[in-house]
Amino acid sequence: MRWSLQELRKYQERGLSFEEHLDLTKQLKARDSQILDATIVEVVGTITIDSYGYLLQYRLKTTLTLPSSRSLEPVLVPLDFAVTEQFVTPEQFAQASEAMPEYELLLLEGQTLDVVESVLDNILLEIPLQVFTEAEKTGQSLPKGQDWEVVSEEDYHQQKDAAATTIDPRLAKLSQLLEETSEDDKE
């Protein structure tokens, strides 16, 4: 899905519609090592050419397999979103004025518009920061092992507060001694 700008100018009046099914698994894995697998990416969209540049609009659907943030178990993460990007040549950018559309302008390097690069970039931008299995989402138990455990932020604060109010048994006698000393000073 790469078109030369000269080829796109032929569609200046009516725009160019496209529908593609892309296998981008290798490229996605190469760009993000967290990605374990990806299904075929369905891309449906249009390219509209006007005096502002090349307006790329498409919708993509795919499913990524990512490791769980807690257990590293594989989790299927469906992605379905729309993208709108405005590409301009260096000449168009130099002539840019306040009348430009509100889209972010992306500068074209060379004489081709590569939709695959846009698709790859936008898939990577849509990857969620935390991924959990269904059991991890619904369950209350967090992973733990020998001498360690994962606790929720709420549990952490409760444990911290409890630790602040309890006195270390090794220091309890010292505390009693200090109390006795302060009472003797009062008399």
MIDRENLO-90093 format. One line per 4 residues: their letters; for each residue x, y, z of N, C-alpha, C, O, CB. Coordinates in steps of 0.05 Angstrom, whole numbers, plus 32768, in hexadecimal, padded with zeros to 4 digits. Glycine has a CB too. Layout:
! MIDRENLO-90093
A	X Y Z X Y Z X Y Z X Y Z X Y Z | ... .
***
This chain:
! MIDRENLO-90093
MRWS	8010 7FE9 8000 8000 8000 8000 8011 8019 8000 8012 8029 8013 7FED 8000 8018 | 801F 801B 7FEB 8031 8032 7FE7 802B 803E 7FCC 802B 8030 7FB7 8050 802A 7FE9 | 8025 8058 7FCC 801F 8065 7FB3 8032 807D 7FAF 8039 808A 7FC1 8001 806F 7FB2 | 8039 8081 7F95 8049 8098 7F8F 8037 80B0 7F8F 801F 80AE 7F89 8058 8095 7F73 .
LQEL	8041 80C8 7F95 8031 80E0 7F95 8026 80E6 7F7A 8010 80F1 7F77 8041 80F8 7FA0 | 8036 80E0 7F65 802C 80E4 7F4A 8014 80D3 7F44 8001 80DC 7F37 8043 80DF 7F36 | 8015 80BA 7F4D 7FFE 80A7 7F49 7FE6 80B1 7F58 7FCF 80AF 7F4E 8006 808B 7F52 | 7FEA 80BC 7F70 7FD3 80C6 7F80 7FC6 80DE 7F74 7FAE 80E3 7F77 7FDC 80CC 7F9C .
RKYQ	7FD5 80EE 7F65 7FCA 8106 7F59 7FB4 80FF 7F44 7FA3 8110 7F3E 7FE0 8116 7F4B | 7FB5 80E7 7F3A 7FA0 80DE 7F27 7F85 80DC 7F35 7F70 80DE 7F28 7FA7 80C2 7F1B | 7F85 80D9 7F50 7F6D 80D6 7F5F 7F64 80F0 7F6D 7F54 80EF 7F80 7F70 80C0 7F74 | 7F6F 8106 7F64 7F6B 8120 7F71 7F4D 8127 7F73 7F45 8133 7F86 7F7A 8135 7F62 .
ERGL	7F3E 8120 7F5E 7F22 8129 7F5E 7F10 8116 7F6E 7EFD 811F 7F7B 7F18 812A 7F41 | 7F15 80FC 7F6D 7F03 80E9 7F7A 7F0F 80DB 7F93 7F01 80CD 7FA1 7EFA 80D5 7F66 | 7F29 80DD 7F97 7F36 80D0 7FAD 7F3B 80B2 7FA7 7F31 80A8 7F93 7F25 80D2 7FC6 | 7F4A 80A6 7FB7 7F52 808A 7FB4 7F48 807A 7FCB 7F4E 8080 7FE2 7F70 8086 7FB0 .
SFEE	7F38 8065 7FC6 7F2E 8053 7FDB 7F3E 803A 7FDA 7F47 8031 7FC5 7F10 804D 7FD7 | 7F43 802E 7FF2 7F52 8015 7FF3 7F47 8004 8009 7F3C 800D 801D 7F70 801B 7FF7 | 7F4B 7FEA 8005 7F45 7FD6 801A 7F5A 7FC0 8017 7F5D 7FB3 8003 7F28 7FCA 8017 | 7F69 7FBC 802D 7F7F 7FA9 802C 7F7F 7F98 8045 7F75 7F9F 805A 7F9A 7FB8 802A .
HLDL	7F8A 7F80 8042 7F8F 7F6E 8058 7FAD 7F69 8059 7FB9 7F5E 8046 7F7F 7F52 8055 | 7FBA 7F72 806E 7FD7 7F73 8070 7FE1 7F60 8086 7FD6 7F60 809C 7FE2 7F8F 8075 | 7FF6 7F51 8080 8003 7F41 8095 801C 7F51 809E 8031 7F51 8091 800B 7F24 8089 | 8019 7F5E 80B5 802E 7F6F 80BF 803C 7F64 80D8 8049 7F72 80E7 8023 7F8B 80C5 .
TKQL	8038 7F4A 80DD 8042 7F3E 80F5 8060 7F42 80F8 806A 7F4A 810E 803C 7F20 80F6 | 806F 7F3C 80E3 808D 7F3F 80E5 8095 7F5B 80EB 80A6 7F60 80FC 809A 7F36 80CB | 8089 7F6F 80DD 8090 7F8B 80E1 8089 7F94 80FE 8098 7FA3 810A 8083 7F9C 80CC | 8071 7F8C 8107 8069 7F94 8122 807C 7F88 8137 8083 7F95 814A 804C 7F8B 8127 .
KARD	8082 7F6E 8134 8094 7F61 8147 80B0 7F6E 8147 80BD 7F70 815C 8097 7F43 8141 | 80B9 7F76 812F 80D3 7F83 812D 80D4 7F9E 813B 80E8 7FA6 8146 80DB 7F86 8110 | 80BD 7FAC 813A 80BC 7FC7 8146 80B4 7FC7 8164 80BA 7FDB 8172 80A8 7FD8 8137 | 80A8 7FB1 816E 80A1 7FB0 818A 80A3 7F93 8193 8093 7F82 818A 8084 7FBB 818F .
SQIL	80B7 7F8D 81A4 80BC 7F72 81AC 80A6 7F66 81BE 80A6 7F4E 81C3 80D7 7F70 81BA | 8095 7F77 81C9 807E 7F6E 81DA 8069 7F5F 81C9 805A 7F4F 81D4 8072 7F85 81E9 | 8067 7F65 81B0 8053 7F59 819F 805A 7F3C 8199 8070 7F36 818D 804F 7F69 8184 | 8049 7F29 81A1 804E 7F0D 819D 8043 7F04 8182 804F 7EF2 8175 8041 7EFC 81B3 .
DATI	802C 7F0F 8179 8020 7F08 8160 800C 7F1D 8158 8004 7F2E 8168 8012 7EEC 8162 | 8004 7F1C 813F 7FEF 7F2F 8135 7FE0 7F21 811F 7FEB 7F12 810F 7FFC 7F49 812A | 7FC6 7F27 811E 7FB5 7F1C 8108 7FB8 7F2E 80F0 7FC5 7F43 80F1 7F97 7F19 8111 | 7FAC 7F25 80DA 7FAC 7F35 80C1 7F9F 7F50 80C8 7F8A 7F51 80D5 7F9D 7F26 80AA .
VEVV	7FAB 7F66 80BE 7FA0 7F81 80C3 7F8E 7F88 80AC 7F96 7F89 8095 7FB8 7F96 80C6 | 7F75 7F8E 80B2 7F62 7F97 809E 7F62 7FB5 809E 7F5D 7FC2 80B2 7F45 7F8C 80A4 | 7F67 7FC1 8086 7F69 7FDE 8084 7F56 7FE7 806D 7F58 7FDD 8057 7F87 7FE7 807E | 7F44 7FF9 8074 7F31 8003 8060 7F32 8022 8063 7F2E 802D 8078 7F13 7FF9 8065 .
GTIT	7F37 802F 804C 7F39 804C 804E 7F39 805B 8034 7F34 804F 801F 7F51 8053 805D | 7F40 8075 8035 7F41 8086 801E 7F59 8099 8020 7F62 809F 8036 7F27 8095 801A | 7F62 80A2 8009 7F76 80B7 8007 7F69 80CD 7FF6 7F61 80C8 7FE0 7F91 80AD 7FFB | 7F67 80E5 8002 7F5C 80FC 7FF4 7F72 8110 7FEF 7F81 8116 8001 7F44 8109 8004 .
IDSY	7F74 8119 7FD6 7F89 812C 7FCF 7F7C 8148 7FCB 7F69 814B 7FBC 7F97 8123 7FB5 | 7F87 815C 7FD9 7F7E 8177 7FD5 7F96 818A 7FD7 7FAD 8181 7FD8 7F69 817E 7FEB | 7F91 81A4 7FD8 7FA6 81B7 7FD9 7FB6 81B6 7FF3 7FCD 81BF 7FF4 7F9B 81D3 7FD5 | 7FAB 81AB 8008 7FB9 81A8 8021 7FCC 8191 8022 7FDF 8191 8032 7FA5 81A6 8038 .
GYLL	7FC8 817D 8011 7FD9 8165 8011 7FC9 814C 800C 7FB6 814C 7FFC 7FE8 8163 802C | 7FD0 8137 801A 7FC5 811D 8016 7FB8 8114 8031 7FC6 810E 8044 7FDB 8108 800D | 7F9D 8113 8031 7F8F 810C 8049 7F8A 80EE 8049 7F7B 80E4 8038 7F74 811C 804C | 7F96 80E0 805C 7F94 80C3 805E 7F80 80BD 8075 7F85 80C6 808C 7FB0 80B6 8064 .
QYRL	7F6B 80AE 806F 7F57 80A6 8083 7F53 8088 8080 7F4D 807F 806A 7F3D 80B6 8081 | 7F55 807A 8096 7F50 805D 8094 7F47 8052 80AF 7F4B 805F 80C4 7F68 804E 808A | 7F3B 803B 80AF 7F34 802C 80C7 7F43 8011 80C5 7F44 8005 80B0 7F14 8028 80C9 | 7F4E 8009 80DC 7F5C 7FF0 80DC 7F52 7FDE 80F2 7F4A 7FE7 8107 7F7A 7FF4 80DE .
KTTL	7F54 7FC4 80ED 7F4C 7FAF 8100 7F61 7F9A 8101 7F6A 7F90 80EC 7F30 7FA3 80FA | 7F69 7F92 8119 7F7C 7F7C 811C 7F7B 7F73 8139 7F6E 7F80 814A 7F99 7F85 8115 | 7F88 7F5D 813F 7F8A 7F53 815A 7FA7 7F4D 8160 7FB4 7F3E 8151 7F78 7F3A 815F | 7FB1 7F59 8175 7FCD 7F54 817D 7FCD 7F41 8194 7FBB 7F40 81A4 7FDB 7F6F 8185 .
TLPS	7FE2 7F31 8195 7FE7 7F1F 81AC 7FFE 7F2C 81BC 8014 7F2E 81B2 7FED 7F02 81A4 | 7FF8 7F34 81D5 800B 7F41 81E6 800D 7F33 8200 7FFB 7F25 8208 8003 7F5F 81EB | 8024 7F35 820E 8027 7F28 8228 8017 7F38 823D 8016 7F51 823D 8045 7F26 8230 | 800C 7F29 8250 7FFE 7F36 8267 8012 7F47 8277 8029 7F3F 827A 7FF0 7F21 8279 .
SRSL	8009 7F5D 8281 801A 7F6E 8291 8022 7F62 82AC 8036 7F69 82B8 800D 7F89 8296 | 8011 7F4F 82B5 8017 7F42 82CF 8025 7F27 82CB 8039 7F22 82D8 7FFD 7F3E 82DE | 8019 7F15 82BB 8022 7EFA 82BA 8031 7EF3 82A1 803C 7EDD 829F 800B 7EE8 82BD | 8033 7F04 828E 8040 7F00 8274 8032 7EEB 8263 803D 7EE2 824F 805D 7EF8 8278 .
EPVL	8019 7EE3 826B 800A 7ED0 825A 8000 7EDF 8241 7FFB 7EF7 8243 7FF2 7EC4 826A | 7FFF 7ED1 822A 7FF5 7EDF 8212 7FD8 7EE8 8214 7FC7 7ED9 821E 7FF8 7ECC 81FA | 7FD3 7F00 820B 7FB8 7F0C 820C 7FB1 7F17 81F0 7FC2 7F24 81E4 7FB6 7F22 8222 | 7F99 7F10 81E7 7F90 7F1B 81CD 7F85 7F37 81D2 7F73 7F3B 81E2 7F7B 7F09 81C0 .
VPLD	7F8F 7F4B 81C3 7F87 7F66 81C5 7F7C 7F70 81AA 7F8C 7F76 8198 7F9F 7F79 81CF | 7F61 7F71 81A8 7F56 7F7B 818E 7F5A 7F99 818B 7F56 7FA8 819E 7F38 7F73 818C | 7F60 7FA2 8173 7F63 7FBE 816D 7F50 7FC4 8156 7F50 7FB6 8142 7F81 7FC6 8166 | 7F41 7FDA 8158 7F2F 7FE2 8143 7F2C 8001 8147 7F1F 800A 8159 7F12 7FD4 8145 .
FAVT	7F39 8010 8135 7F39 802D 8138 7F3C 803B 811D 7F44 802E 8109 7F4F 8036 814B | 7F35 8054 811D 7F37 8065 8104 7F4F 8077 8106 7F57 8080 811C 7F1D 8075 80FF | 7F5B 807E 80EF 7F72 808F 80EE 7F6D 80A4 80D8 7F63 809E 80C3 7F8C 807F 80E7 | 7F75 80BD 80DF 7F74 80D3 80CB 7F8F 80E1 80CD 7F97 80EB 80E2 7F5C 80E7 80D0 .
EQFV	7F9D 80E2 80B6 7FB7 80EF 80B5 7FB9 8100 809C 7FAF 80F9 8087 7FCE 80DA 80B6 | 7FC6 8117 809F 7FCA 812A 8089 7FE7 812A 8081 7FF8 8133 8091 7FC0 8146 8090 | 7FEE 8120 8069 8009 8120 805F 800D 8138 804D 7FFC 813E 803D 800F 8105 8051 | 8025 8144 804F 802B 815A 803D 8048 8157 8032 8059 814B 803F 8028 8176 804C .
TPEQ	804C 8162 801B 8067 8162 8010 8076 817A 801C 8069 818B 8028 8066 8164 7FF0 | 8090 817A 801A 809F 8191 8025 8096 81AC 8018 8095 81C0 8026 80BD 818E 8020 | 808F 81AB 7FFF 8085 81C3 7FF1 806B 81CD 7FFE 8067 81E5 8003 8082 81BF 7FD3 | 8058 81BA 8002 803E 81C1 800E 8042 81CB 802B 8034 81DD 8033 802C 81A8 800E .
FAQA	8055 81BF 8039 805A 81C7 8054 8065 81E4 8055 805E 81F4 8066 806E 81B4 8062 | 8076 81EA 8042 8082 8206 8040 806C 821A 803B 806E 8231 8044 8097 8207 802A | 8057 8212 802C 8041 8224 8026 802B 8223 803B 8016 8230 8038 8036 821E 800A | 802F 8213 804F 801A 820F 8064 8012 822A 8070 8024 823B 8075 8023 81FC 8079 .
SEAM	7FF9 822D 8075 7FEF 8246 8082 7FDC 823F 8098 7FD9 8228 809F 7FE1 8258 806D | 7FCF 8253 80A3 7FBC 824F 80B8 7FA3 8240 80AE 7F94 8235 80BE 7FB3 826A 80C4 | 7F9F 823F 8094 7F88 8232 8089 7F8A 8214 8087 7F78 8206 807D 7F82 823E 806D | 7FA1 820A 8090 7FA5 81ED 808F 7F90 81DF 80A1 7F88 81EB 80B5 7FC2 81E5 8097 .
PEYE	7F89 81C6 809A 7F76 81B8 80AB 7F81 81B3 80C7 7F99 81B5 80CC 7F6D 819D 809E | 7F70 81AB 80DA 7F78 81A7 80F5 7F88 818D 80FA 7F90 8188 8110 7F60 81A8 8107 | 7F8C 817D 80E6 7F9B 8164 80E9 7FB8 816A 80EC 7FC3 817E 80E2 7F96 8152 80D1 | 7FC6 8158 80F9 7FE3 815A 80FC 7FEF 8155 80E0 7FE6 8143 80D2 7FEE 8146 8111 .
LLLL	8002 8165 80D9 800E 8162 80BE 8026 814F 80C0 8037 8152 80D2 8017 817E 80B3 | 8027 813C 80AE 803D 8129 80AD 804C 812E 8093 8041 812D 807D 8033 810C 80AE | 8066 8134 8095 8076 813B 807E 807E 8121 806F 8088 810E 807A 808F 814A 8086 | 8078 8121 8055 807F 810B 8043 809D 810C 803D 80A7 8121 8034 806E 810A 8029 .
EGQT	80AB 80F6 8040 80C7 80F5 8039 80C8 80E5 801F 80C3 80CD 801F 80D9 80E7 8050 | 80CF 80F2 800A 80CF 80E5 7FF0 80B5 80E9 7FE1 80A5 80FA 7FE8 80D4 80C7 7FF3 | 80B1 80DA 7FCC 809A 80DE 7FBB 8086 80C7 7FBD 8077 80C2 7FAA 80A4 80E0 7F9E | 8085 80BA 7FD4 8071 80A4 7FD8 8062 80A8 7FF2 806D 80B3 8006 807F 8089 7FD6 .
LDVV	804A 809E 7FF3 8039 809D 800B 8037 8080 8012 802A 8070 8004 801D 80AB 8007 | 8042 8078 8029 8043 805C 8032 802E 8059 8048 8033 8061 805F 805F 8054 803B | 8018 804D 8042 8002 8048 8055 800A 8033 8069 8002 8034 8080 7FE8 8041 8047 | 801B 8020 8061 8023 800A 8074 8032 8016 808C 802E 800D 80A2 8034 7FF6 8065 .
ESVL	8043 8029 8087 8052 8036 809D 803F 8044 80B0 8042 8043 80C9 8067 804A 8092 | 802B 8051 80A5 8017 805E 80B6 8008 8049 80C7 8003 804E 80DE 8003 806E 80A4 | 8000 8033 80BA 7FF2 801E 80C8 8003 8013 80DF 7FF9 8010 80F5 7FEA 8007 80B5 | 801C 800D 80D9 802E 8002 80EE 8031 8016 8105 802F 800E 811D 804A 7FFD 80E2 .
DNIL	8036 802F 80FF 8039 8044 8114 8020 8046 8125 8022 8047 813E 803F 805F 8108 | 8009 8046 8119 7FF0 804A 8128 7FE9 8031 8138 7FDD 8034 814E 7FDA 8051 8115 | 7FEF 8019 812F 7FEB 8001 813F 7FFC 8002 8158 7FF3 7FFD 816E 7FF1 7FE7 812F | 8015 800A 8155 8027 800B 816C 801E 8021 8180 8021 801D 8198 8044 8012 8163 .
LEIP	8013 8036 8176 8008 804C 8188 7FF0 8043 8197 7FEA 804E 81AD 8002 8064 8178 | 7FE1 8030 818D 7FC8 8027 8199 7FCC 8010 81AD 7FB8 8008 81BA 7FB4 801E 8184 | 7FE4 8006 81B0 7FE8 7FF0 81C3 7FE4 7FFA 81E0 7FF0 800E 81E7 8005 7FE4 81C0 | 7FD3 7FED 81EF 7FCE 7FF7 820A 7FE7 7FF3 821C 7FF7 7FE1 8218 7FB6 7FE8 8216 .
LQVF	7FE9 8004 8231 8000 8002 8243 7FFE 7FEA 8255 8012 7FDE 825C 8001 801B 8254 | 7FE5 7FE2 825D 7FE2 7FCB 826E 7FCF 7FB7 8260 7FBB 7FBF 8255 7FD6 7FD2 8289 | 7FD7 7F9E 8260 7FC8 7F89 8254 7FC4 7F73 8269 7FD7 7F6A 8275 7FD6 7F7D 823A | 7FAB 7F6B 826D 7FA5 7F56 8280 7F94 7F40 8274 7F84 7F46 8262 7F97 7F62 8299 .
TEAE	7F97 7F28 827E 7F85 7F12 8275 7F6A 7F17 8282 7F68 7F27 8295 7F90 7EF5 827D | 7F55 7F09 8279 7F3B 7F0C 8285 7F3B 7F04 82A2 7F2E 7F11 82B2 7F26 7EFB 8275 | 7F49 7EEF 82A9 7F4B 7EE6 82C5 7F58 7EFC 82D6 7F50 7F00 82ED 7F5A 7ECC 82C8 | 7F6C 7F09 82CC 7F7A 7F1E 82DB 7F68 7F37 82DE 7F6A 7F45 82F2 7F94 7F26 82CD .
KTGQ	7F57 7F3C 82CA 7F45 7F53 82CC 7F30 7F4F 82E2 7F29 7F61 82F0 7F38 7F58 82B1 | 7F26 7F37 82E3 7F0F 7F31 82F5 7F18 7F27 8310 7F0B 7F2C 8324 7EFD 7F1D 82E9 | 7F2F 7F1A 8312 7F38 7F0E 832B 7F45 7F23 833D 7F4F 7F37 8334 7F4B 7EF8 8326 | 7F44 7F1C 8357 7F51 7F2E 836B 7F6D 7F25 8372 7F7C 7F34 837E 7F3F 7F30 8383 .
SLPK	7F73 7F0C 836C 7F8E 7F02 8374 7FA3 7F0B 8361 7FA1 7F0A 8349 7F8D 7EE3 8376 | 7FB8 7F15 836D 7FCF 7F1F 835D 7FE6 7F0B 835F 7FE7 7EFB 8372 7FD8 7F3B 8366 | 7FF8 7F0A 834C 800D 7EF6 834D 8020 7EFA 8365 8024 7F10 836E 801E 7EF8 8333 | 802A 7EE3 836F 803D 7EE4 8385 804F 7ECC 8383 8048 7EB8 8376 802F 7EE6 83A0 .
GQDW	8066 7ECE 8390 8079 7EB8 8390 8086 7EB7 83AB 807C 7EC2 83BF 808E 7EBC 837A | 809D 7EAA 83AC 80AC 7EA7 83C5 80B8 7EC2 83CC 80C9 7ECD 83BD 80C2 7E91 83C2 | 80B1 7ECD 83E3 80BB 7EE6 83ED 80B3 7EFF 83DD 80C0 7F14 83DF 80D8 7EE5 83F0 | 809F 7EFD 83CC 8095 7F15 83BD 8078 7F11 83B6 806E 7EFB 83B4 80A6 7F19 83A4 .
EVVS	806B 7F28 83B2 804F 7F27 83A8 8048 7F43 839C 8054 7F57 83A3 803B 7F20 83BF | 8036 7F42 8389 802C 7F5B 837D 8014 7F64 838D 8002 7F53 8391 8026 7F57 835E | 8013 7F7D 8395 7FFC 7F87 83A4 7FF1 7F9F 8395 7FFF 7FAD 8387 8004 7F8F 83C1 | 7FD7 7FA3 8399 7FCA 7FBA 838D 7FD3 7FD3 839C 7FDD 7FD1 83B2 7FAB 7FB7 838D .
EEDY	7FCF 7FEA 838F 7FD6 8003 839C 7FC7 8007 83B6 7FD2 8011 83C9 7FD2 801A 8388 | 7FAE 8000 83B6 7F9D 8002 83CD 7FA8 7FF1 83E4 7FAA 7FFB 83FB 7F80 7FFB 83C7 | 7FAE 7FD8 83DF 7FBA 7FC6 83F3 7FD4 7FD0 83FD 7FDB 7FCE 8415 7FBD 7FAA 83E8 | 7FE4 7FDC 83EB 7FFE 7FE6 83F3 7FFB 7FFD 8408 8009 7FFD 841C 800D 7FF1 83DA .
HQQK	7FE8 800F 8403 7FE4 8025 8415 7FD9 801B 8430 7FE1 8026 8445 7FD1 8039 8409 | 7FC8 8007 8430 7FBE 7FFB 8449 7FD5 7FEE 8459 7FD6 7FF2 8471 7FA8 7FE6 8443 | 7FE6 7FDF 844B 7FFD 7FD3 8459 8010 7FE8 8464 801B 7FE5 8479 800B 7FC0 8445 | 8014 7FFD 8455 8026 8012 845D 801B 8020 8477 802A 8025 8489 802A 8027 8447 .
DAAA	8001 8025 8477 7FF4 8032 848E 7FF5 8020 84A6 7FFA 8029 84BD 7FD7 8039 8488 | 7FF0 8006 84A2 7FF1 7FF3 84B8 800D 7FF1 84C3 8011 7FEE 84DC 7FE8 7FD7 84AF | 8021 7FF1 84B2 803D 7FEF 84BB 8045 8008 84CB 8056 8006 84DD 8050 7FEC 84A3 | 803A 801F 84C5 8041 8037 84D3 8035 8038 84EF 8041 8044 8501 8037 8050 84C3 .
TTID	801E 802A 84F3 8012 802A 850E 801C 8014 8520 801A 8016 8538 7FF4 8028 850B | 8027 7FFF 8515 8031 7FE9 8526 804E 7FEE 852D 805D 7FF8 851C 802D 7FCD 8518 | 8055 7FE6 8545 8071 7FE9 854E 807F 7FCF 854A 8075 7FB9 8550 8072 7FF2 856C | 8097 7FD0 8541 80A8 7FB9 853D 80AC 7FAC 8559 80B4 7FB9 856C 80C4 7FC0 8530 .
PRLA	80A6 7F91 855C 80A8 7F84 8576 80C4 7F87 8582 80C7 7F87 859B 80A1 7F67 8573 | 80D8 7F89 8571 80F3 7F8B 857C 80F7 7FA6 8589 8109 7FA9 859B 8108 7F88 8565 | 80E7 7FBA 8581 80EA 7FD5 858D 80D4 7FDB 85A2 80D5 7FF0 85AE 80E8 7FE9 8577 | 80C2 7FC8 85A7 80AC 7FCC 85BA 80B7 7FD1 85D6 80AD 7FE3 85E3 8099 7FB4 85BB .
KLSQ	80CB 7FC1 85DF 80D7 7FC5 85FA 80E4 7FE0 85FC 80E3 7FED 8611 80EB 7FAF 8601 | 80F1 7FE9 85E6 80FE 8004 85E6 80E9 8019 85E9 80ED 802D 85F7 810E 8008 85CC | 80D2 8016 85DC 80BC 8029 85DD 80B2 802A 85FA 80AC 8040 8605 80A5 8021 85CA | 80AF 8013 8607 80A6 8012 8623 80BA 8020 8635 80B2 802F 8647 80A2 7FF5 862C .
LLEE	80D4 801C 8631 80E8 8028 8641 80E7 8047 863E 80EA 8055 8652 8104 801E 8638 | 80E2 8051 8625 80E0 806D 8621 80C8 8079 862F 80C9 808F 863B 80DE 8073 8603 | 80B1 806A 862F 8099 8073 863D 809E 8075 865B 8096 8088 8668 8082 8060 8637 | 80AC 8060 8666 80B2 8060 8683 80C4 8077 868A 80C0 8083 869F 80BF 8045 868B .
TSED	80D8 807D 867A 80EB 8092 867F 80DC 80AD 867F 80E2 80BE 8690 8101 8092 866A | 80CA 80B1 866C 80BB 80CA 866A 80A9 80CD 8682 80A5 80E4 868B 80AB 80CC 8650 | 809D 80B8 868D 808C 80B9 86A5 809D 80C0 86BD 8094 80CF 86CE 807E 809F 86A9 | 80B5 80B5 86C0 80C7 80BB 86D6 80CF 80D8 86D6 80D2 80E4 86EB 80E0 80A8 86D6 .
DKE	80D3 80E3 86BE 80DB 80FF 86BC 80C5 8112 86C5 80CA 8127 86CF 80E2 8106 869F | 80AC 8109 86C2 8095 811A 86C9 8092 811C 86E8 8089 8130 86F2 807B 810E 86BD | 809B 8107 86F6 8098 8107 8713 80AE 8117 871F 80B0 811A 8737 809A 80EB 871F .
***
